[in-house]
């Protein structure tokens, strides 16, 4: 699983560095356990991406429009939280 790190400017103007996993890198069973059945895919403006924040252990929005620098790959032995399935 590829862990990435990005710094961006949040809506309130503060900078945030987030370590995350892109949804396409998460196991399907993990996604299914976290997403309510029948829920709609969020409609996001261009340049926004839903990711799994490994520090908050929840989904977050990454604002690619206000990215500072580049997204970096980060080596880690991150283990996904247990699912309740």
C-alpha positions as CSV (number, residue, x, y, z in Angstrom):
1,X,0.0,0.0,0.0
2,X,1.5,3.4,-1.0
3,X,1.4,6.0,1.7
4,X,1.6,9.6,0.3
5,X,2.1,12.9,1.9
6,X,0.9,16.3,0.8
7,X,0.8,19.9,2.1
8,X,-2.1,22.1,1.0
9,X,-4.0,25.2,2.1
10,X,-7.3,24.4,3.7
11,X,-10.5,26.4,3.1
12,X,-9.8,28.5,6.3
13,X,-6.4,29.5,5.0
14,X,-4.3,27.3,7.2
15,X,-1.7,24.9,5.9
16,X,-2.1,21.2,6.5
17,X,0.2,18.3,5.9
18,X,-1.6,15.0,5.5
19,X,-0.4,11.4,5.2
20,X,-2.9,9.4,3.2
21,X,-3.8,6.5,1.0
22,X,-5.6,7.0,-2.2
23,X,-8.9,5.2,-2.5
24,X,-7.7,3.2,-5.5
25,X,-4.9,1.7,-3.3
26,X,-7.3,0.5,-0.5
27,X,-8.6,-3.0,-0.5
28,X,-12.2,-3.3,-1.8
29,X,-13.3,-5.1,1.4
30,X,-12.0,-2.2,3.5
31,X,-13.9,0.3,1.4
32,X,-17.1,-1.7,1.5
33,X,-16.8,-1.9,5.3
34,X,-16.5,1.9,5.7
35,X,-19.0,3.1,3.1
36,X,-22.7,2.7,3.9
37,X,-24.6,0.6,1.4
38,X,-26.7,2.7,-0.9
39,X,-24.8,5.9,-0.2
40,X,-24.0,8.2,-3.1
41,X,-20.5,8.9,-4.3
42,X,-19.7,12.5,-3.2
43,X,-19.8,15.1,-5.9
44,X,-16.7,17.2,-5.5
45,X,-15.5,20.2,-7.3
46,X,-12.6,19.8,-9.7
47,X,-9.2,19.4,-7.9
48,X,-10.6,17.8,-4.8
49,X,-10.0,14.2,-4.0
50,X,-11.3,11.9,-1.3
51,X,-8.5,10.0,0.5
52,X,-8.0,7.9,3.6
53,X,-6.1,10.0,6.2
54,X,-3.9,7.5,8.1
55,X,-3.5,9.8,11.1
56,X,-7.2,10.6,11.6
57,X,-8.2,7.1,10.4
58,X,-11.0,8.5,8.4
59,X,-11.9,9.8,5.0
60,X,-10.8,13.4,4.3
61,X,-10.8,15.7,1.3
62,X,-7.4,16.7,-0.3
63,X,-7.5,20.0,-2.1
64,X,-5.2,19.6,-5.1
65,X,-5.9,23.2,-6.2
66,X,-3.9,24.6,-3.2
67,X,-1.1,22.0,-3.1
68,X,2.2,23.3,-1.8
69,X,5.0,21.5,-3.5
70,X,4.5,18.0,-4.8
71,X,2.8,14.9,-3.4
72,X,5.5,12.6,-2.0
73,X,5.5,8.9,-1.5
74,X,6.2,8.0,2.1
75,X,7.6,4.6,3.4
76,X,5.5,3.2,6.2
77,X,4.4,0.0,7.8
78,X,0.8,1.3,8.1
79,X,-1.8,-1.2,9.0
80,X,-5.4,-0.5,8.2
81,X,-7.7,-0.3,11.2
82,X,-9.8,-3.4,11.8
83,X,-13.2,-3.5,10.1
84,X,-16.4,-4.5,11.7
85,X,-17.6,-6.8,9.0
